[in-house]
Amino acid sequence: MAGRSGGGHRLGCVPGQVKTEAVVLRSMRYGEADRILHLYTPHRGRIGAIAKGVRRSRSRFGGRLEPFFRIEAELHEGRGELMTVTGAQTVDAHGRLRGDARAIDAAARACDAVGRLFETGEPHPGVFNLLCRQLALLDAQASSQEPRAAGRAGSLSFRLKLLLSAGLAPQLGACANCGEPEHLVGFSGAAGGVVCAACEAGSFPLSEEAHEFMGEALGKPLAEAPAAGERTLAQVERAVAVTLEHHAHVQLMPAFAAA
Ligand SMILES: [Zn+2]
């Protein structure tokens, strides 16, 4: 079937109709009763869409177009920049997450990071799956004794995996500048990873714990994200930030709300 690269599933043969799974990243009021949505999809990347009449009490969309909803969306693609939402079924509402302020905050930061780093229509199904896993974890751990995914370590593990999906994973196995495998003492955004004592100019000091945290966070599933102390996590966050600034020219909001 002819179609744009990365096209979603077509509905029958109706031209312009697109059916796709999506996560609602953002939802902005528009006009009297409409909303403009940012949706993240597995095969069409980030989509801008308008949902008409969604803020009326009898809207057929109900509350399904709120942030963090995972939906099966039906969209109409016209000539404009925005698609029009014509239908939405809930795949996962993440209802528990909504009752927990920390989980809501972490979900908002995760959605914001995906929307900023992957803002085009380029397909990244791995990013979609990663975001769905993070939202599901936040939902499962909401209001629990140990909401690990909502903590700073959980948020940073998620960001490191996003870097990996964007092709920006920091080099951790040897000096990113000269290849030296030992005496790795710093992190350099320009070099794209850890650096040795001889190459540390322009880098900032990185502890062994922070180095280890990054390796584990990249290697383990999100549900098994490592834990670490605040000083270690501050170094990890700085490493993520300089990598993004240097290689993607993107600045994200802090990974975690200061208490
Ligand atoms: Zn070196």
Residues whose N, C-alpha, C, O or C-beta is under 5 A from the ligand:
A	BS01	ZN	C175 N177 C178 G179 E180 V195 C196 C199
